[in-house]
Amino acid sequence: MIQLCEIINICGSFTSPLEVGVTPWALFWLLPLLAAVVVAYKATKLEKIEAVSFIRECTVLFLSLTVFTILVGFALTAFMWLVMG
């Protein structure tokens, strides 16, 4: 049984944000968020959800969005290097 102090600790964790640095490794926090968005999006867009097709569709969308995000990151970095010198 969950005790009251455990519930208070769980609720309190939502009021203090997680400290995420500004290092390149901090971008890996994007992946779980992206996975959750992909699963929610595909769950609402597919007419019939079957395990194999759902996993395949989610994987393709997740990988394509990940590659696109990486390419945009490189493009913005290159643009900033050109602008800032």
C-alpha positions as CSV (number, residue, x, y, z in Angstrom):
1,M,0.0,0.0,0.0
2,I,1.3,3.4,-0.9
3,Q,1.8,5.6,2.2
4,L,0.9,9.3,2.4
5,C,4.6,10.4,2.5
6,E,5.3,8.5,-0.7
7,I,2.4,10.2,-2.4
8,I,3.7,13.6,-1.2
9,N,7.2,12.8,-2.5
10,I,5.8,11.8,-5.9
11,C,3.7,14.9,-6.1
12,G,6.6,17.1,-4.9
13,S,8.8,15.8,-7.6
14,F,6.6,17.5,-10.2
15,T,7.0,20.9,-8.6
16,S,10.8,21.0,-8.8
17,P,12.1,20.8,-12.4
18,L,14.8,18.4,-13.4
19,E,18.1,20.2,-13.9
20,V,19.2,19.6,-17.5
21,G,22.5,21.2,-18.5
22,V,23.4,22.8,-21.8
23,T,25.9,20.2,-22.9
24,P,25.6,18.2,-26.1
25,W,24.8,15.1,-24.0
26,A,21.8,16.9,-22.6
27,L,20.1,16.6,-26.0
28,F,19.6,12.9,-25.3
29,W,16.8,13.9,-23.0
30,L,14.9,14.7,-26.2
31,L,14.7,11.0,-27.2
32,P,12.2,9.8,-24.5
33,L,10.1,12.8,-25.2
34,L,10.2,12.2,-28.9
35,A,9.3,8.5,-28.3
36,A,6.3,9.4,-26.2
37,V,5.1,11.9,-28.9
38,V,5.5,9.4,-31.7
39,V,3.6,6.7,-29.8
40,A,0.7,9.1,-28.9
41,Y,0.6,10.4,-32.5
42,K,0.6,7.0,-34.1
43,A,-2.0,5.7,-31.7
44,T,-4.4,8.5,-32.8
45,K,-3.7,8.3,-36.5
46,L,-3.8,4.5,-37.2
47,E,-7.2,3.2,-38.0
48,K,-6.4,-0.3,-36.8
49,I,-3.6,-0.9,-34.3
50,E,-1.8,-4.2,-34.7
51,A,1.4,-4.8,-32.7
52,V,3.7,-5.4,-35.7
53,S,2.5,-2.6,-37.8
54,F,2.3,-0.2,-34.9
55,I,5.8,-0.9,-33.8
56,R,7.1,-0.6,-37.4
57,E,5.2,2.7,-38.0
58,C,6.5,4.1,-34.6
59,T,10.0,3.1,-35.3
60,V,10.1,4.6,-38.8
61,L,8.6,7.9,-37.5
62,F,10.9,8.0,-34.5
63,L,14.0,7.4,-36.6
64,S,13.0,9.9,-39.3
65,L,12.3,12.6,-36.8
66,T,15.6,11.8,-34.9
67,V,17.6,12.1,-38.2
68,F,15.8,15.3,-39.1
69,T,16.4,16.8,-35.7
70,I,20.1,16.0,-35.9
71,L,20.4,17.5,-39.4
72,V,18.6,20.7,-38.3
73,G,21.0,20.9,-35.3
74,F,24.0,20.6,-37.6
75,A,22.6,23.2,-40.0
76,L,21.9,25.6,-37.2
77,T,25.3,25.1,-35.7
78,A,26.9,25.7,-39.1
79,F,24.8,28.8,-39.6
80,M,25.8,30.2,-36.3
81,W,29.5,29.6,-37.0
82,L,29.1,31.5,-40.2
83,V,27.2,34.4,-38.6
84,M,29.2,34.7,-35.5
85,G,32.6,34.1,-37.1
